[in-house]
C-alpha cells in the first residue's frame, strides 16, 4: 500500500465510526462507488476467528464492529475501511467475516454472519472450498463485492449432513443444492 504524504491527517476510528453509523441503518454502504484518496493505514486488524482489534485491543462492542463491517472494501488482496472522503488500510488475517449458522428456507440455505448479515447460498453468493496441507476443508461464502465469510466448522458439518450425490461436470460429487444451484464439496470417488 502506498504511504500518505506528510501533510495528510491520520484518520481516527471515531471519524470512520461516525460515517459508518450513518449508513449502518440501511445495510452495507455503497463502498464500491467510493474511491477517495488513500489516507494511510489504521492499526486495525480482523483476526481469523472474526475478532476485530483496534490498537491491539479487541473491539468488544458488536454494534461498533457492525458499523466498521458496513464500510469494508477489498481491492486486490488489500482491505480498507472507506467513506466518501477517507480510505484507510486495515489488516485481515483470513477473510473479514464468519458464517456462524444457517437455516434452510424453502429451497435456499441462508447463512448468518458474525455481523448479522443474512446471505443466501446461490448464484449471487457462491461457496468455494479450499483444502489445507492436511486435506482439511476450509469453506468460504461470498457475502458481497468480493468479501467472503469463512463457514465455521459446525455449520460445514451440518451442510455435509444435508449433502447429496449429484453428477457435476461428468463426475459424481457430494454437495448441496441451494437456490437452484449445486455446490460440490468433494468427488464421491474420494470418499
Buried (B, 14 or more C-beta within 10 A) or exposed (E): EEEBEEEEEEBEBEBBBEBBBBBBEEEBBEBEEBEEEBBBBBEBBBEEEBBBBBEEEEBEEEEBBBBBBBBBBBBEEBBBBBBBEBBBBBBBEBBBBBBBBBEEEEEBBBBBBBBEBEBBBBEEBBBEBEEEEEEEBBBBBBBBEEBBBBBBEEBBEBBBEEBEEBEBEEEEBBBBBBBEBEBBBBEBEEE
